[in-house]
Amino acid sequence: MNSDSAPPIDFSTLARADLVDDGGRALDALLLVTGDVAHGVAEAVRQNYAVMPAGGLTSAIGSFDYDADSTAAFAGVVAIRPRGAAEAELVDGTVPVEALKSHQVSIDAVKGMVAAGAGLTFAQVNAALAAAVGDDARVLIDLTSIGSAYVGGVVATGGMGPLRLRPSATLEGAVLADGGAPRLLTGSDLDLVEGMQGWTGMVTAALFRFYRVPPNEFGLVLPVQGTDIDALAGLLSSLEPWTRVNLPGAGGRLGNGETVLNGIELVSRDSLDSFVAHAADPARSKAQGLLQSCEYAGADMLACVTGWSEQSVDDVLFSLMDPETETIGGVMIEFGVGFSSGTEMEIFHAIREGAPDLARTRARVRPEGRLKPWTTSTDINVQAPADSGAIATILSAYSDYRDAIRALAGELKGAVDVDLSAYGHLSPHGIDPHHRVTLFADAGQEAALAGARQAVAACKRALIRDLLHAAEHEGISVTGGEKGIPSLVEIARAGGGFARLPDALKTRFERARAAIAAAPANFTFRAPADLREG
Ligand SMILES: Cc1cc2nc3c(=O)[nH]c(=O)nc-3n(C[C@H](O)[C@H](O)[C@H](O)COP(=O)(O)OP(=O)(O)OC[C@H]3O[C@@H](n4cnc5c(N)ncnc54)[C@H](O)[C@@H]3O)c2cc1C
C-alpha cells in the first residue's frame, strides 16, 4: 500500500491554505496537497492535527466553517486536498482501489466498474471511460459541476444533478481513511461517508458501476407560466415515465426504451435576462431567442428537458407529444426550441448552467459602498409519483414561498434589496427547484439586513414545513437534499426537530449521529451540534 513506505510529513513546514470555497469563505488551515491521501491523513492524525478534507471547493454552503473552540485540543487544522492532474492516469486493474493515487483510475470493462482517485473530476473519469470503453460509457454522476468538483468531494456531499441519483445509487464502494489503514466501505456502510462532508474521515477513492447510454443527446426547452401550476404539473406528470432510470447491471445499456430523460430543469426568465446581459455569443444570441419564446408564450419560466435517445430530437418530440392536443401534458410545444448533440448541446448547457451560476456569483460579490450580500438557497428533494395533483401540491408550496419573498421585498423596499432567482430540478424523482434569495443593503444598514435575514429564514422554514406536510399525503416523499447531512439537519430544524422527520430520514439522521460518535475527533469538529450531542 502507498502509505507504508511513505516518509513522515513535517506539518510545521506547510503553508497556510490560500483557498476560499465557492462562497468566498477562506479555509482557515494549513494546506497539504497530496497524491497519497491516506498517508497524509494518517500522519495528520498521528501528529494530532484536525483534518479538513478539501476537494474542488465548489460547495457554497459554509461547509468549511468551524468553531475555533472545537479545535483547541489539536496542534492545528490541516486542509488535505487530493492532488489532481490534467487527465486521469489509467492504471492496471490489479491495483487495489485502496491503493489508488488521487489522480488514477482503473477500469474493468467486463465487470462494468471504474475506480477513481479522489482528486479527479467526473468529467475526467468519463473521458477515461470514453478512451478505454467507448463514447457511450459513463458514470451516472451528473452534477452540473462535474468539470470542477472532485470525486471525493461529490461522494462526501452526496450531491445529485438533474438525474436526481445520489452517488450511492451507482457506487459500489468508497475508500475511507481516518488515521489507520484505508478501508473499502460497501453496502449500507457507504452511509458512513456519503453526505457526511468529511466529518468521519477522508474519501481517497471510489468504485462506481458505469453504464452505456443511447448515442444522441438532446435538449428541449419549453416556455411555461410559473403561475400556471396545473400546466407545469401536467407536463411533469406526463414526462415522469420517461424519467425513470431502471438501472441495468453494471456496464449495461441504460434505458426504458429508445429514450431516457435525464433531466427536467427550471430556468426562470429573470435569470435568463441577466444571462443575456453578461454572456458572450453564441450562447447569448441563443438565450435571446429563448427570451423571445417566453415573450410569445407569455411565460416566465423555461422547462429544460434533456435526455439520451436512439432517435433524433424531432422524433423524440413527436413521441413525447400528444398528437391530438399538440401539447406535452397540456403545455403547448409551439414555442419550444430543440437542441441536438455536439455544439448545440454545449450552448444549451452554457445557458442552463450559466443562469444559476450568475445568481451564485452575484451573491458573492460585495457591491461598492454596500454590505456583503447575504444569500440562501432552498434544497429539499421531494419525490412524486406521476400524478399531477401530487406534483401541483409541491409546486404550490414553492409558489407560496415566492409570494412571501416578493411581499417581503415590498415591505423592505428602500432599506434592503431582495433578489430572488429560481433554477434547478423538476424531475418528479427529485423536485428540488432551488430558490436563491440574496439580500443587499447599504453600509450602515446592518440591523435592517439582520432583520431581513431572519424574515427570509422564517419563510424558508415555512416552505420546508409545507413540503413535509405534503409528504404525509399523496405518495410524496421528502428524501433530504443534495447537500447530504447538512440539508437533513436544516429540514429537521425547520420541521420541529429530529423526532418529526419522516421515518427514512430519521434513520439516516440516527446513522449519521452514530457514525460521528464513532469517528476520530480529528474529523468531527465541523459537524453540527445537533449530530454531536447524544
Ligand atoms: C457551477 C456549480 C454547479 C453545481 N451543481 C451542483 C449540482 O448539480 N448538484 C449538487 O449537488 N451540487 C452542485 N454544486 C455544488 C458542489 O459542486 C457539490 O456540492 C460538490 O459535490 C462539491 O464537490 P467539491 O469537490 O467541490 O467539494 P468541496 O467543496 O471541496 O467540499 C465539500 C465538502 O466535502 C468535504 N470533502 C471534500 N473532499 C473530501 C474527501 N476527499 N473526503 C471527505 N470529505 C471531503 C469538504 O470537507 C466539504 O465539507 C454546484 C456548484 C457549482 C459551483
The ligand as an ORCA input file, in Angstrom:
! r2SCAN-3c Opt
* xyz 0 1
  C     -21.385     25.728    -11.018
  C     -21.783     24.797     -9.908
  C     -22.730     23.820    -10.162
  C     -23.121     22.943     -9.135
  N     -24.050     21.992     -9.421
  C     -24.419     21.112     -8.464
  C     -25.395     20.096     -8.737
  O     -25.925     19.966     -9.851
  N     -25.742     19.267     -7.732
  C     -25.152     19.348     -6.495
  O     -25.476     18.531     -5.642
  N     -24.239     20.299     -6.212
  C     -23.859     21.171     -7.152
  N     -22.933     22.145     -6.870
  C     -22.308     22.172     -5.535
  C     -20.968     21.386     -5.480
  O     -20.400     21.241     -6.757
  C     -21.157     19.983     -4.874
  O     -21.554     20.104     -3.536
  C     -19.899     19.086     -4.952
  O     -20.260     17.792     -4.531
  C     -18.737     19.577     -4.102
  O     -17.566     18.867     -4.513
  P     -16.134     19.500     -4.255
  O     -15.099     18.515     -4.685
  O     -16.023     20.841     -4.832
  O     -16.128     19.557     -2.664
  P     -15.643     20.764     -1.699
  O     -16.471     21.976     -1.970
  O     -14.170     20.910     -1.806
  O     -16.009     20.134     -0.317
  C     -17.344     19.928      0.060
  C     -17.411     19.178      1.379
  O     -16.912     17.855      1.218
  C     -15.779     17.627      2.052
  N     -14.798     16.875      1.244
  C     -14.184     17.292      0.117
  N     -13.370     16.322     -0.351
  C     -13.484     15.278      0.502
  C     -12.886     13.981      0.558
  N     -11.989     13.562     -0.348
  N     -13.243     13.180      1.586
  C     -14.126     13.574      2.535
  N     -14.694     14.790      2.540
  C     -14.391     15.620      1.520
  C     -15.276     19.004      2.460
  O     -14.620     18.991      3.703
  C     -16.574     19.805      2.487
  O     -17.232     19.594      3.705
  C     -22.550     23.055     -7.854
  C     -21.587     24.043     -7.601
  C     -21.216     24.900     -8.604
  C     -20.187     25.954     -8.316
*
